[in-house]
Amino acid sequence: MPNGLLSTAARQGLWLCHGCSLLCRLPQAEGQWRCPRCGAPLHRRKPHSLQFSWAFLLAAIISYIPANLLPIMRTEMLSGTQQDTILSGVVYLWKSGSWPLALVVFIASVLVPLLKILSMLFLLLTVHLRSRWAPWQRTRLYRVLEVVGPWSMLDIYVVGLLVALVRLQSLANIKAGPGAIAFGAVVVLTMLSAMKFDPRLIWDALEDDNEYKTHATK
Amino acid sequence: MSTLPALPDSHLPWASHMQECDLLQAMPEQHATHVFCCRCRSRLRHRRPDQLHRSLALQVASLLVFVLANVFPVVQLQAGGVYLATTLLGTAWQLSQEGMAPIALLIALTGGLLPGVELLSMLYLLLPLSLGWVPPGFPRVMRLLRALHPWGMIEVFLLGVLVSLVKLAHLAEVHAGIGLWSFFALILLLAGNAYCFDTDLLWEHQQTCQTAY
């Protein structure tokens, strides 16, 4: 990485507006400023990025437990009532022979939320430790997280559609369970956590180190 | 809090850098094709000539298809002489009737309302800009668009419909409705627009419109 030859915007006194991505030159005077183009308040990095990100992530981890333990769907049929959690729904799909579908649901509702929580934990911890390890890969991980996030909503939509469609009085009825609310909360909270995280913090650790090196050689 | 004066160098074409690693880089003079960050390799720009009119056409088409997608049922179910059909908003309404208001709200917002508002505000910006004037409240609508964008989940809803179709197939006779095909078309149209569109395009047109008057 040719870090010595490159310069970040922040070091040049330039901040990127979080409302419209305009590069703004900050005046010498102290104080808070607004973007000349869109009027959003200017910050060097997203304000309180780590605090918000941690708060949403911890809330997501807490909601993750009921989301997986409580049933998300209750099927009432002539043969009896069946309660399904997320995992048992996947197992049911697998056993009934539609394994491609089971795989899709498994990835969207089990793997993605779990990996998202773990990745956010990893990103937040490495930023806290000011790690200089693999910044490009970590930035890429963050980019993937942002893209993948909404796909966990899949199960919520499926439950919603089944509830709305299967209202066959005595024959079959499907109701949503409390797990669905917890699962919805996990999806929204992990998305908020990723949104509040500022990936530039990953690269800031490298910057400070360079400054330290140039000071040391002087 | 005071607004910064608009400095001339805020709009220099070379002064482009990115959200993700804050590296300052010169934008090439001729930027017809892809431009990537040299440090973290994320895409800085990719644009076609005449992009504004392309986007306008795609957004108008998207809005029409969006209306179809929400008016016509996405799935129809027939079992034992009972005929049931549902739309996206119908799904949300049914859930709210059964005491699942948070989930109903989540589905209605992410699948229908927020994408709808996004489409309308995009048209509100694109139509006047392509005619050469700036609509009132332009900066505020731009910020609204940016805030809304991550919460539109139409493509996830579409996958959800497909999964439910397969799940229900063993229980009853199910048919894909006009709504489902409209959702398919909507996603293609939106992807076609997103491929070459970035919000800087709108800001640049706004600047040229303002300096023209």
Interface residues (C-beta under 8 A of the other chain):
Chain A: M1 L6 S7 T8 A9 A10 Q12 L14 L16 G19 C20 S21 L22 L23 C24 R25 L26 P27 G31 Q32 W33 R34 C35 P36 R37 C38 G39 A40 P41 L42 L93 S96 S98 L101 V104 V105 A108 P135 W136 T139 R140 Y142 R143 E146 G149 P150 W151 M153 L154 D155 I156 Y157 V158 V159 G160 L161 L162 V163 A164 L165 V166 R167 L168 Q169 L171 A172 K175 A176 A180 I181 G184 A185 V188 M191 M195 P199 R200 I202 W203 D204
Chain B: M1 S2 T3 L4 P5 A6 L7 D9 S10 A15 S16 H17 M18 Q19 E20 C21 D22 L23 L24 Q25 C38 R39 C40 R41 S42 V74 V75 L77 A79 G80 V82 L84 A85 T86 G90 T91 A92 Q94 L95 E98 M100 P102 I103 A104 L106 I107 T110 G111 P139 R140 M142 R143 R146 P150 M153 V156 F157 L159 G160 V161 V163 S164 V166 K167 L168 H170 L171 A172 T199 D200 W203
